[in-house]
Amino acid sequence: MHSYPQFQTVMNRRRFMHQTGTAIGISGLTLSRIQATSANNKLNIAAIGVGGMGSGNIQKCSNENIVALCDVDFKRGAKTFQKFPKARRFKDFRVMFDKMEKEIDAVIVATPDHTHAVASMEAIRRGKHVYTQKPLTHSIWEARQLDEAARQYRVATQMGNQGHSSEGSRLTVEWIRAGVIGEVREVHCWSDRPLRGTRFERKLYWPQGVAQRPKRKQSVPETLDWDLWIGPAPYRDYSPDYVPFNWRGWWDFGTGALGDMGCHIIDHPYWALKLGYPKSIEASSTHIHAETAPLASLVTYHFPSRGTLPPVKMIWYDGGIKPPRPEELEPEEEWPVDGVLYVGSKGKIMHKSHGGMPTLLPLSRMRDFQQPDKTLTRVKGSHEQNWVDACKGGEKACSHFDYSGPLTEVVLLGNLAIRTEGLLLWDGPNMRVTNNKSANRFVQREYRQGWAL
């Protein structure tokens, strides 16, 4: 069980009344998780954020009952609305819950990063199972709060890092833990985000390294509720430089390249090596700006020994920076644009992101390689189906918040280091930097009035 520092939060009257009312019935909820309420044993699922990643998540749950769809922009959500014409439509998820709470069993949250926590917490406190896109939250403190709330309310949870359900991720963990490459003390993780494209022609996928906000004021599209889109973040004028996609690089809304890709790429070494909390983090990057993440960064994590496992240095690279190409890789062999390299005392393993299949280096070692026994449970169906099965009383979903919450904390600690100069010493159980008090301002953010967690 985590310990939590006492952060002061604002609670509006509506939330207070709901929480006190829920607390009265919590004993019944915790004894038996909510099961699907429809007669055909299908979940009644609602979705918040249905125009982007959410559309794919919903489609993979389409064998269930999709009863409510919520998006702040009905134009962006139109294709999903058309696929599920019987689902009720909303712009404000709080209104959706107030009107349909008894008709909803489970919720998919696929909004921009800055509203993941408030939407997910609203669902959890109403006893709904939750699938939340990666990164689980926008801040470290929020990840800790969601993890604790999910445990308290006994709901089935899943973070949308779909590679965690893959065969490749399980093979990587089994190989590492079986000692195929001996003790692992060094790991390299990299992504080309925010770039995208080929080695010879890369372009920005979304803007980063931007020093100032857009100066020209523009009219809000008629179909978009801009105030709801801003949600808990500090208010600013609308700009197409933020929506529907480019919010990822702006600190008030997104978590940059590391937040976007870290929960995919760091996931495997975090799982395989049982990393837990780092003891220190340090970063270097291109120009630091208050508004956006840098164009490229390098973050070094130091994890202490864990039982019989040795200390680990893990280095993150983004923006086109990569670790040195392994000497075991032949010139004609692929050095991927994103992936992980494990350096062990008896060899190296490499794989691509999103659950890529592991390979030994040099690749010639794979010819006669006898794989160790399979010790991990395999996921049947999609990452979303894994969550649906958990909602219906099956085994816990593989990337439940007890796992993905701490993973998200590690990812977001990298952003904390990027935004702060110098080596940071991290007290994980108490969730604070011990050698730089000013750095702690990035552990928890302030919410706009009316949007308290």
VOPAGU-2260 file (C-alpha; in pm, 1 decimal, decimal comma):
REM VOPAGU-2260
SITE   aa  ch    i         X         Y         Z
SITE  MET   A    0       0,0       0,0       0,0
SITE  HIS   A    1     131,1     340,3     -96,2
SITE  SER   A    2     156,5     622,2     157,4
SITE  TYR   A    3      23,2     958,3      51,0
SITE  PRO   A    4     136,2    1308,3     146,3
SITE  GLN   A    5    -148,9    1538,4     242,8
SITE  PHE   A    6    -207,4    1755,9     -61,2
SITE  GLN   A    7    -488,9    2007,8     -25,1
SITE  THR   A    8    -748,9    1981,6    -299,1
SITE  VAL   A    9   -1060,3    2178,1    -378,7
SITE  MET   A   10   -1385,9    1987,5    -356,6
SITE  ASN   A   11   -1706,1    2136,9    -487,7
SITE  ARG   A   12   -2039,9    2074,4    -318,8
SITE  ARG   A   13   -2163,0    1841,5    -591,1
SITE  ARG   A   14   -1866,4    1607,1    -552,6
SITE  PHE   A   15   -1888,3    1616,9    -173,7
SITE  MET   A   16   -2251,8    1509,6    -180,0
SITE  HIS   A   17   -2176,0    1230,5    -424,7
SITE  GLN   A   18   -1877,1    1098,3    -232,3
SITE  THR   A   19   -2056,5    1094,1     102,4
SITE  GLY   A   20   -2352,1     920,3     -56,8
SITE  THR   A   21   -2124,8     661,5    -218,3
SITE  ALA   A   22   -1936,5     599,3     104,5
SITE  ILE   A   23   -2256,3     480,3     272,7
SITE  GLY   A   24   -2287,5     192,8      26,6
SITE  ILE   A   25   -1920,3     116,1     -23,6
SITE  SER   A   26   -1917,7    -198,2     189,5
SITE  GLY   A   27   -2155,0    -372,6     -45,8
SITE  LEU   A   28   -1956,0    -264,9    -349,2
SITE  THR   A   29   -1623,0    -383,6    -213,8
SITE  LEU   A   30   -1757,7    -726,2    -120,7
SITE  SER   A   31   -1872,3    -796,8    -475,5
SITE  ARG   A   32   -1762,1    -609,4    -784,8
SITE  ILE   A   33   -2036,9    -473,5   -1004,2
SITE  GLN   A   34   -2132,3    -723,2   -1271,6
SITE  ALA   A   35   -2293,0    -663,0   -1609,4
SITE  THR   A   36   -2652,9    -557,6   -1552,8
SITE  SER   A   37   -2808,7    -634,9   -1889,3
SITE  ALA   A   38   -3017,6    -949,3   -1931,0
SITE  ASN   A   39   -2781,0   -1095,0   -2190,9
SITE  ASN   A   40   -2479,4   -1064,4   -1959,1
SITE  LYS   A   41   -2327,8    -789,5   -2172,2
SITE  LEU   A   42   -2163,8    -486,7   -2019,2
SITE  ASN   A   43   -2329,3    -150,1   -2060,5
SITE  ILE   A   44   -2033,9      59,7   -2171,2
SITE  ALA   A   45   -2000,7     437,2   -2196,5
SITE  ALA   A   46   -1709,4     612,6   -2365,1
SITE  ILE   A   47   -1561,5     957,0   -2304,0
SITE  GLY   A   48   -1361,4    1091,2   -2598,7
SITE  VAL   A   49   -1483,6     902,9   -2904,7
SITE  GLY   A   50   -1322,0    1075,8   -3203,1
SITE  GLY   A   51    -960,1     961,0   -3180,5
SITE  MET   A   52    -810,9     656,6   -3004,8
SITE  GLY   A   53   -1143,1     608,2   -2831,3
SITE  SER   A   54   -1311,7     508,6   -3156,0
SITE  GLY   A   55   -1084,3     205,2   -3186,8
SITE  ASN   A   56   -1123,1     111,9   -2820,5
SITE  ILE   A   57   -1502,2     124,6   -2854,6
SITE  GLN   A   58   -1499,7     -83,7   -3171,0
SITE  LYS   A   59   -1309,0    -359,9   -2991,8
SITE  CYS   A   60   -1582,1    -361,9   -2726,1
SITE  SER   A   61   -1867,8    -356,5   -2977,3
SITE  ASN   A   62   -1992,1    -702,3   -2875,9
SITE  GLU   A   63   -2103,9    -537,6   -2552,2
SITE  ASN   A   64   -2381,5    -279,3   -2519,2
SITE  ILE   A   65   -2249,3      67,7   -2608,2
SITE  VAL   A   66   -2505,0     280,9   -2423,1
SITE  ALA   A   67   -2350,9     630,2   -2406,3
SITE  LEU   A   68   -2096,8     829,5   -2606,4
SITE  CYS   A   69   -1944,4    1153,8   -2486,4
SITE  ASP   A   70   -1729,6    1399,4   -2681,2
SITE  VAL   A   71   -1680,1    1774,9   -2652,5
SITE  ASP   A   72   -1690,5    1799,1   -3034,3
SITE  PHE   A   73   -1985,1    1623,5   -3199,4
SITE  LYS   A   74   -1829,7    1670,0   -3543,3
SITE  ARG   A   75   -1518,0    1479,7   -3440,2
SITE  GLY   A   76   -1729,7    1210,0   -3279,1
SITE  ALA   A   77   -1971,5    1178,9   -3571,2
SITE  LYS   A   78   -1833,5     855,1   -3720,9
SITE  THR   A   79   -1853,6     678,3   -3386,7
SITE  PHE   A   80   -2204,0     814,2   -3325,8
SITE  GLN   A   81   -2311,7     669,6   -3660,8
SITE  LYS   A   82   -2173,9     325,1   -3571,7
SITE  PHE   A   83   -2373,5     315,6   -3247,7
SITE  PRO   A   84   -2696,5     504,8   -3319,1
SITE  LYS   A   85   -2873,7     371,7   -3008,2
SITE  ALA   A   86   -2615,1     519,5   -2770,5
SITE  ARG   A   87   -2712,8     844,0   -2600,2
SITE  ARG   A   88   -2486,3    1138,0   -2680,7
SITE  PHE   A   89   -2331,3    1388,3   -2441,0
SITE  LYS   A   90   -2068,7    1660,9   -2438,8
SITE  ASP   A   91   -2011,4    1673,4   -2061,7
SITE  PHE   A   92   -1925,9    1341,0   -1896,0
SITE  ARG   A   93   -2052,1    1471,4   -1561,9
SITE  VAL   A   94   -2397,6    1520,8   -1712,2
SITE  MET   A   95   -2376,1    1173,8   -1865,6
SITE  PHE   A   96   -2308,4    1017,0   -1527,3
SITE  ASP   A   97   -2582,5    1216,9   -1355,6
SITE  LYS   A   98   -2842,2    1109,3   -1612,0
SITE  MET   A   99   -2730,0     750,3   -1678,4
SITE  GLU   A  100   -2538,4     632,7   -1372,5
SITE  LYS   A  101   -2763,0     330,4   -1313,4
SITE  GLU   A  102   -2743,8     229,0   -1680,7
SITE  ILE   A  103   -2363,2     219,0   -1704,5
SITE  ASP   A  104   -2135,0     -64,7   -1590,3
SITE  ALA   A  105   -1802,7      37,4   -1742,0
SITE  VAL   A  106   -1636,8     339,8   -1899,7
SITE  ILE   A  107   -1367,6     397,8   -2163,0
SITE  VAL   A  108   -1171,2     721,7   -2115,9
SITE  ALA   A  109    -983,1     833,3   -2427,9
SITE  THR   A  110    -964,8    1209,5   -2383,8
SITE  PRO   A  111    -647,3    1422,0   -2403,0
SITE  ASP   A  112    -405,4    1354,7   -2116,2
SITE  HIS   A  113    -511,6    1648,4   -1899,1
SITE  THR   A  114    -864,1    1510,1   -1847,7
SITE  HIS   A  115    -777,7    1141,2   -1801,0
SITE  ALA   A  116    -775,8    1164,7   -1421,9
SITE  VAL   A  117   -1090,7    1371,8   -1365,1
SITE  ALA   A  118   -1299,2    1157,0   -1600,0
SITE  SER   A  119   -1159,6     828,1   -1466,8
SITE  MET   A  120   -1203,5     928,4   -1103,5
SITE  GLU   A  121   -1563,7    1032,4   -1165,5
SITE  ALA   A  122   -1630,5     685,3   -1305,5
SITE  ILE   A  123   -1444,5     500,6   -1029,0
SITE  ARG   A  124   -1622,2     685,4    -749,2
SITE  ARG   A  125   -1952,3     584,8    -905,6
SITE  GLY   A  126   -1840,8     222,0    -899,8
SITE  LYS   A  127   -1775,3     187,0   -1273,7
SITE  HIS   A  128   -1503,5     -24,7   -1427,8
SITE  VAL   A  129   -1256,7     190,7   -1621,4
SITE  TYR   A  130   -1034,2     157,8   -1928,4
SITE  THR   A  131    -815,3     470,1   -1954,6
SITE  GLN   A  132    -582,0     554,6   -2239,2
SITE  LYS   A  133    -209,6     596,8   -2175,2
SITE  PRO   A  134     -48,6     776,4   -2005,6
SITE  LEU   A  135    -287,5     698,2   -1722,7
SITE  THR   A  136    -271,4    1056,8   -1595,2
SITE  HIS   A  137    -121,0    1398,6   -1656,5
SITE  SER   A  138      57,5    1418,6   -1319,2
SITE  ILE   A  139     233,0    1182,0   -1081,0
SITE  TRP   A  140      -6,8    1263,5    -797,7
SITE  GLU   A  141    -307,7    1181,4   -1014,6
SITE  ALA   A  142    -166,0     838,6   -1097,0
SITE  ARG   A  143    -126,2     763,1    -726,8
SITE  GLN   A  144    -482,1     880,5    -655,8
SITE  LEU   A  145    -640,6     668,7    -930,7
SITE  ASP   A  146    -449,2     362,4    -819,7
SITE  GLU   A  147    -571,5     405,2    -462,2
SITE  ALA   A  148    -931,6     478,5    -566,9
SITE  ALA   A  149    -950,3     174,8    -796,5
SITE  ARG   A  150    -828,6     -42,7    -511,6
SITE  GLN   A  151   -1078,2     110,2    -269,0
SITE  TYR   A  152   -1379,7      75,8    -499,0
SITE  ARG   A  153   -1280,9    -270,4    -627,8
SITE  VAL   A  154   -1340,9    -189,6    -993,9
SITE  ALA   A  155   -1174,4    -358,0   -1291,1
SITE  THR   A  156    -922,3    -128,6   -1459,1
SITE  GLN   A  157    -693,1    -124,3   -1760,1
SITE  MET   A  158    -456,4     133,6   -1910,0
SITE  GLY   A  159    -446,3     153,5   -2287,6
SITE  ASN   A  160     -86,4      41,4   -2342,2
SITE  GLN   A  161    -195,0    -240,2   -2571,1
SITE  GLY   A  162     153,7    -383,8   -2609,6
SITE  HIS   A  163     123,9    -517,6   -2255,3
SITE  SER   A  164    -119,4    -779,8   -2388,1
SITE  SER   A  165     116,2    -894,3   -2663,2
SITE  GLU   A  166     304,9   -1218,9   -2703,7
SITE  GLY   A  167     626,0   -1023,1   -2755,6
SITE  SER   A  168     603,2    -855,9   -2416,8
SITE  ARG   A  169     557,8   -1189,7   -2243,4
SITE  LEU   A  170     848,7   -1349,0   -2424,1
SITE  THR   A  171    1071,6   -1056,7   -2327,5
SITE  VAL   A  172     979,6   -1090,1   -1961,0
SITE  GLU   A  173    1029,5   -1468,5   -1966,3
SITE  TRP   A  174    1369,3   -1444,3   -2136,3
SITE  ILE   A  175    1494,6   -1174,2   -1900,1
SITE  ARG   A  176    1372,6   -1351,9   -1587,5
SITE  ALA   A  177    1509,6   -1688,1   -1704,8
SITE  GLY   A  178    1854,9   -1531,5   -1722,9
SITE  VAL   A  179    1897,8   -1571,3   -2098,2
SITE  ILE   A  180    2133,9   -1270,4   -2105,6
SITE  GLY   A  181    2241,8   -1289,8   -1742,7
SITE  GLU   A  182    2213,6    -993,5   -1503,8
SITE  VAL   A  183    2071,3    -680,5   -1663,7
SITE  ARG   A  184    2213,1    -356,6   -1526,8
SITE  GLU   A  185    2159,9    -128,0   -1825,5
SITE  VAL   A  186    1859,4     -61,0   -2049,0
SITE  HIS   A  187    1815,6     183,2   -2339,4
SITE  CYS   A  188    1467,0     295,0   -2450,4
SITE  TRP   A  189    1406,4     527,4   -2743,7
SITE  SER   A  190    1141,1     683,2   -2966,3
SITE  ASP   A  191    1156,3     920,7   -3261,7
SITE  ARG   A  192     848,4    1111,7   -3136,4
SITE  PRO   A  193     759,7    1393,6   -3177,2
SITE  LEU   A  194     907,8    1314,8   -3520,2
SITE  ARG   A  195     752,6    1079,6   -3768,5
SITE  GLY   A  196     862,0     942,9   -4103,2
SITE  THR   A  197    1157,0     766,3   -4258,0
SITE  ARG   A  198    1519,7     800,5   -4160,2
SITE  PHE   A  199    1571,2    1032,4   -4458,0
SITE  GLU   A  200    1253,7    1240,0   -4431,0
SITE  ARG   A  201    1121,0    1301,6   -4082,7
SITE  LYS   A  202     869,1    1568,2   -3992,1
SITE  LEU   A  203     715,2    1681,7   -3665,7
SITE  TYR   A  204     414,8    1465,2   -3581,3
SITE  TRP   A  205     303,8    1734,2   -3337,4
SITE  PRO   A  206     473,5    2060,4   -3231,3
SITE  GLN   A  207     723,7    2069,8   -2945,5
SITE  GLY   A  208     998,0    2315,5   -2863,3
SITE  VAL   A  209     751,7    2603,9   -2904,8
SITE  ALA   A  210     833,2    2902,5   -2684,5
SITE  GLN   A  211     506,7    3097,0   -2698,4
SITE  ARG   A  212     135,1    3041,4   -2731,2
SITE  PRO   A  213     -37,2    3129,8   -3058,4
SITE  LYS   A  214     -95,5    3505,7   -3063,6
SITE  ARG   A  215    -377,2    3527,8   -3317,3
SITE  LYS   A  216    -719,0    3477,6   -3158,4
SITE  GLN   A  217    -944,0    3248,7   -3360,5
SITE  SER   A  218   -1311,0    3160,5   -3346,8
SITE  VAL   A  219   -1409,6    2835,3   -3175,8
SITE  PRO   A  220   -1572,7    2586,5   -3417,0
SITE  GLU   A  221   -1948,6    2570,1   -3365,2
SITE  THR   A  222   -1942,3    2199,0   -3285,1
SITE  LEU   A  223   -1669,6    2225,8   -3016,7
SITE  ASP   A  224   -1735,6    2313,1   -2651,3
SITE  TRP   A  225   -1398,5    2474,5   -2583,2
SITE  ASP   A  226   -1458,4    2532,1   -2211,8
SITE  LEU   A  227   -1527,3    2161,2   -2161,7
SITE  TRP   A  228   -1221,2    2070,1   -2368,7
SITE  ILE   A  229   -1002,7    2288,1   -2142,5
SITE  GLY   A  230   -1155,0    2109,9   -1841,7
SITE  PRO   A  231    -921,4    2117,0   -1538,6
SITE  ALA   A  232    -637,3    2301,7   -1717,4
SITE  PRO   A  233    -582,9    2679,2   -1686,5
SITE  TYR   A  234    -807,1    2860,3   -1932,9
SITE  ARG   A  235    -660,0    2992,2   -2259,3
SITE  ASP   A  236    -807,4    3102,9   -2590,4
SITE  TYR   A  237    -889,6    2844,2   -2852,8
SITE  SER   A  238    -640,9    2767,6   -3128,8
SITE  PRO   A  239    -624,8    2492,0   -3390,7
SITE  ASP   A  240    -262,9    2458,6   -3272,9
SITE  TYR   A  241    -406,0    2259,2   -2979,3
SITE  VAL   A  242    -698,1    2055,9   -3113,8
SITE  PRO   A  243    -775,3    1796,2   -3220,2
SITE  PHE   A  244    -425,9    1640,3   -3212,4
SITE  ASN   A  245    -143,7    1884,1   -3138,9
SITE  TRP   A  246    -215,9    1924,0   -2766,6
SITE  ARG   A  247      36,9    1643,2   -2701,7
SITE  GLY   A  248     337,9    1872,2   -2686,8
SITE  TRP   A  249     180,7    2148,5   -2470,5
SITE  TRP   A  250     252,5    2098,1   -2100,0
SITE  ASP   A  251     -92,4    2213,9   -1984,8
SITE  PHE   A  252    -261,3    1940,2   -2189,0
SITE  GLY   A  253     -12,0    1672,2   -2292,3
SITE  THR   A  254     298,0    1499,2   -2162,4
SITE  GLY   A  255     527,1    1527,1   -2464,0
SITE  ALA   A  256     707,1    1247,1   -2644,5
SITE  LEU   A  257     798,4    1068,2   -2322,0
SITE  GLY   A  258     442,6    1069,2   -2190,4
SITE  ASP   A  259     301,5     966,5   -2526,2
SITE  MET   A  260     535,6     674,1   -2591,0
SITE  GLY   A  261     692,4     588,6   -2254,9
SITE  CYS   A  262     400,4     377,8   -2133,9
SITE  HIS   A  263     452,0     159,2   -2442,6
SITE  ILE   A  264     830,8     142,4   -2452,4
SITE  ILE   A  265     931,9     158,3   -2085,8
SITE  ASP   A  266     654,7     -88,7   -2002,7
SITE  HIS   A  267     855,8    -401,1   -2094,4
SITE  PRO   A  268    1174,4    -332,4   -1895,8
SITE  TYR   A  269     967,4    -199,3   -1605,5
SITE  TRP   A  270     777,7    -529,3   -1597,5
SITE  ALA   A  271    1063,3    -766,9   -1676,4
SITE  LEU   A  272    1306,6    -616,2   -1425,3
SITE  LYS   A  273    1053,4    -533,1   -1151,8
SITE  LEU   A  274    1194,9    -181,3   -1144,9
SITE  GLY   A  275     965,8      -4,8    -898,2
SITE  TYR   A  276    1063,5     350,1    -800,1
SITE  PRO   A  277    1388,7     505,5    -925,4
SITE  LYS   A  278    1618,5     655,2    -665,1
SITE  SER   A  279    1729,9     935,3    -897,3
SITE  ILE   A  280    1649,7    1092,5   -1234,1
SITE  GLU   A  281    1845,2    1337,0   -1448,0
SITE  ALA   A  282    1768,5    1485,1   -1788,5
SITE  SER   A  283    1924,0    1685,6   -2068,0
SITE  SER   A  284    1739,8    1823,8   -2369,4
SITE  THR   A  285    1710,4    2086,3   -2637,6
SITE  HIS   A  286    1578,3    2426,3   -2526,4
SITE  ILE   A  287    1343,0    2416,8   -2228,1
SITE  HIS   A  288    1024,3    2622,2   -2261,3
SITE  ALA   A  289     747,5    2680,9   -2011,1
SITE  GLU   A  290     476,5    2606,2   -2268,5
SITE  THR   A  291     590,8    2292,0   -2449,5
SITE  ALA   A  292     812,3    1988,1   -2416,8
SITE  PRO   A  293    1153,8    2010,5   -2587,1
SITE  LEU   A  294    1220,8    1886,3   -2937,7
SITE  ALA   A  295    1449,1    1612,3   -2805,3
SITE  SER   A  296    1549,3    1483,3   -2463,9
SITE  LEU   A  297    1759,0    1224,5   -2286,0
SITE  VAL   A  298    1656,5    1103,2   -1939,7
SITE  THR   A  299    1864,5     879,0   -1713,3
SITE  TYR   A  300    1691,2     680,6   -1438,7
SITE  HIS   A  301    1880,8     497,5   -1163,7
SITE  PHE   A  302    1690,4     213,3    -995,6
SITE  PRO   A  303    1825,4      54,8    -676,5
SITE  SER   A  304    1871,5    -318,3    -624,7
SITE  ARG   A  305    1548,7    -510,6    -571,7
SITE  GLY   A  306    1595,4    -823,7    -361,5
SITE  THR   A  307    1844,3   -1035,0    -557,8
SITE  LEU   A  308    1817,1    -812,2    -867,7
SITE  PRO   A  309    2105,0    -569,3    -927,3
SITE  PRO   A  310    2073,3    -190,6    -970,5
SITE  VAL   A  311    1965,0     -75,5   -1317,0
SITE  LYS   A  312    2047,9     233,3   -1519,8
SITE  MET   A  313    1774,1     304,4   -1774,7
SITE  ILE   A  314    1819,1     575,9   -2037,1
SITE  TRP   A  315    1534,9     726,1   -2239,8
SITE  TYR   A  316    1597,3     899,2   -2575,0
SITE  ASP   A  317    1344,9    1084,6   -2794,3
SITE  GLY   A  318    1325,3    1334,0   -3079,9
SITE  GLY   A  319    1543,5    1125,2   -3308,4
SITE  ILE   A  320    1822,5    1065,4   -3056,5
SITE  LYS   A  321    1920,0     699,6   -3024,2
SITE  PRO   A  322    2165,4     501,6   -2816,9
SITE  PRO   A  323    2483,2     392,8   -2998,5
SITE  ARG   A  324    2413,4     117,2   -3248,0
SITE  PRO   A  325    2511,4    -217,9   -3091,1
SITE  GLU   A  326    2833,0    -356,8   -3236,5
SITE  GLU   A  327    2661,7    -696,7   -3259,9
SITE  LEU   A  328    2416,2    -557,5   -3519,0
SITE  GLU   A  329    2537,9    -602,1   -3876,1
SITE  PRO   A  330    2529,4    -292,8   -4104,7
SITE  GLU   A  331    2244,1    -431,5   -4316,0
SITE  GLU   A  332    2034,3    -525,0   -4011,7
SITE  GLU   A  333    1759,6    -291,8   -3890,7
SITE  TRP   A  334    1819,8     -49,8   -3603,5
SITE  PRO   A  335    1455,8      50,4   -3537,1
SITE  VAL   A  336    1321,9     403,5   -3492,8
SITE  ASP   A  337    1185,4     307,5   -3153,4
SITE  GLY   A  338    1255,1      19,7   -2921,1
SITE  VAL   A  339    1443,2    -122,1   -2623,0
SITE  LEU   A  340    1793,9    -263,2   -2582,7
SITE  TYR   A  341    1876,3    -471,9   -2273,8
SITE  VAL   A  342    2245,0    -506,9   -2187,6
SITE  GLY   A  343    2312,3    -817,9   -1981,4
SITE  SER   A  344    2622,6    -982,9   -1842,3
SITE  LYS   A  345    2580,0   -1265,8   -2098,0
SITE  GLY   A  346    2440,2   -1085,1   -2399,8
SITE  LYS   A  347    2184,1    -838,9   -2531,4
SITE  ILE   A  348    1815,8    -842,7   -2624,3
SITE  MET   A  349    1643,1    -593,9   -2853,4
SITE  HIS   A  350    1279,4    -539,0   -2946,5
SITE  LYS   A  351    1060,7    -271,6   -3104,1
SITE  SER   A  352     794,6     -80,9   -2912,4
SITE  HIS   A  353     429,0    -178,4   -2862,1
SITE  GLY   A  354     504,6    -537,6   -2770,8
SITE  GLY   A  355     758,6    -608,7   -3041,6
SITE  MET   A  356     904,9    -957,9   -3053,0
SITE  PRO   A  357    1240,9    -987,9   -2875,4
SITE  THR   A  358    1559,5   -1094,8   -3053,4
SITE  LEU   A  359    1901,1   -1187,6   -2922,9
SITE  LEU   A  360    2206,1    -998,7   -3045,7
SITE  PRO   A  361    2385,0   -1086,3   -3259,9
SITE  LEU   A  362    2084,5   -1210,9   -3456,7
SITE  SER   A  363    2278,0   -1527,3   -3540,0
SITE  ARG   A  364    2215,8   -1638,8   -3178,7
SITE  MET   A  365    1849,0   -1688,1   -3266,5
SITE  ARG   A  366    1921,5   -1984,1   -3500,0
SITE  ASP   A  367    1980,7   -2241,9   -3228,4
SITE  PHE   A  368    1812,6   -2058,2   -2941,2
SITE  GLN   A  369    1607,1   -2279,0   -2711,9
SITE  GLN   A  370    1341,5   -2055,2   -2560,5
SITE  PRO   A  371    1275,3   -2091,7   -2188,2
SITE  ASP   A  372     945,2   -2227,1   -2061,2
SITE  LYS   A  373     640,2   -2003,7   -2092,9
SITE  THR   A  374     550,2   -1899,4   -1739,5
SITE  LEU   A  375     316,6   -1604,2   -1796,2
SITE  THR   A  376     -54,0   -1621,6   -1875,0
SITE  ARG   A  377    -134,9   -1528,3   -2235,1
SITE  VAL   A  378    -405,6   -1275,5   -2318,0
SITE  LYS   A  379    -695,4   -1408,0   -2522,4
SITE  GLY   A  380    -824,5   -1148,5   -2765,1
SITE  SER   A  381    -756,2    -777,7   -2757,2
SITE  HIS   A  382    -631,5    -556,5   -2475,6
SITE  GLU   A  383    -986,3    -421,3   -2451,0
SITE  GLN   A  384   -1133,4    -772,7   -2431,6
SITE  ASN   A  385    -891,0    -853,3   -2151,8
SITE  TRP   A  386   -1050,3    -564,3   -1958,6
SITE  VAL   A  387   -1406,7    -668,9   -2048,5
SITE  ASP   A  388   -1336,6   -1018,8   -1914,8
SITE  ALA   A  389   -1208,6    -866,6   -1589,5
SITE  CYS   A  390   -1520,8    -651,2   -1561,7
SITE  LYS   A  391   -1730,1    -966,5   -1578,5
SITE  GLY   A  392   -1549,5   -1124,9   -1284,3
SITE  GLY   A  393   -1251,5   -1283,9   -1457,1
SITE  GLU   A  394    -884,5   -1242,0   -1370,1
SITE  LYS   A  395    -754,4    -888,9   -1324,2
SITE  ALA   A  396    -675,1    -715,5   -1650,9
SITE  CYS   A  397    -304,1    -731,8   -1732,2
SITE  SER   A  398    -236,1    -355,3   -1715,9
SITE  HIS   A  399    -461,3    -280,0   -1418,9
SITE  PHE   A  400    -398,5      42,3   -1229,0
SITE  ASP   A  401    -196,1    -131,2    -954,6
SITE  TYR   A  402      60,5    -193,8   -1228,5
SITE  SER   A  403       3,5      88,3   -1476,5
SITE  GLY   A  404     -27,4     358,5   -1210,0
SITE  PRO   A  405     331,1     309,6   -1081,8
SITE  LEU   A  406     452,4     265,5   -1442,3
SITE  THR   A  407     294,5     600,5   -1532,3
SITE  GLU   A  408     462,4     760,1   -1231,1
SITE  VAL   A  409     803,4     646,9   -1358,7
SITE  VAL   A  410     729,7     781,8   -1707,5
SITE  LEU   A  411     612,9    1118,7   -1572,9
SITE  LEU   A  412     914,5    1144,0   -1343,4
SITE  GLY   A  413    1115,3    1181,1   -1662,0
SITE  ASN   A  414     912,6    1489,2   -1751,6
SITE  LEU   A  415     968,0    1624,5   -1402,6
SITE  ALA   A  416    1342,4    1589,5   -1462,9
SITE  ILE   A  417    1319,0    1746,7   -1809,0
SITE  ARG   A  418    1151,0    2054,3   -1656,8
SITE  THR   A  419    1400,4    2080,6   -1369,0
SITE  GLU   A  420    1777,1    2130,8   -1374,3
SITE  GLY   A  421    2012,6    1889,3   -1203,6
SITE  LEU   A  422    2003,1    1542,5   -1054,5
SITE  LEU   A  423    1681,7    1473,6    -863,7
SITE  LEU   A  424    1662,6    1233,6    -570,4
SITE  TRP   A  425    1321,7    1065,3    -552,6
SITE  ASP   A  426    1141,6     939,1    -242,2
SITE  GLY   A  427     888,4     709,7    -408,7
SITE  PRO   A  428     676,4     604,0    -108,3
SITE  ASN   A  429     628,4     968,4      -6,2
SITE  MET   A  430     610,2    1095,4    -364,5
SITE  ARG   A  431     855,6    1382,6    -339,1
SITE  VAL   A  432    1192,7    1509,9    -457,0
SITE  THR   A  433    1416,6    1532,8    -150,9
SITE  ASN   A  434    1700,9    1751,4    -280,5
SITE  ASN   A  435    1512,0    2016,7    -478,4
SITE  LYS   A  436    1191,3    2147,8    -322,2
SITE  SER   A  437    1099,1    2356,2    -626,0
SITE  ALA   A  438    1084,4    2042,3    -841,5
SITE  ASN   A  439     787,7    1917,9    -637,8
SITE  ARG   A  440     563,3    2176,4    -802,4
SITE  PHE   A  441     543,6    1939,4   -1099,3
SITE  VAL   A  442     428,3    1641,2    -889,8
SITE  GLN   A  443      74,2    1776,5    -860,9
SITE  ARG   A  444     -96,1    2045,3   -1063,9
SITE  GLU   A  445    -361,5    2297,3    -969,3
SITE  TYR   A  446    -707,1    2248,9   -1112,4
SITE  ARG   A  447    -928,5    2514,9   -1262,9
SITE  GLN   A  448   -1219,5    2605,8   -1036,9
SITE  GLY   A  449   -1495,7    2348,1   -1049,1
SITE  TRP   A  450   -1267,7    2066,4   -1170,9
SITE  ALA   A  451   -1118,7    1921,2    -852,3
SITE  LEU   A  452   -1016,0    1556,9    -856,1
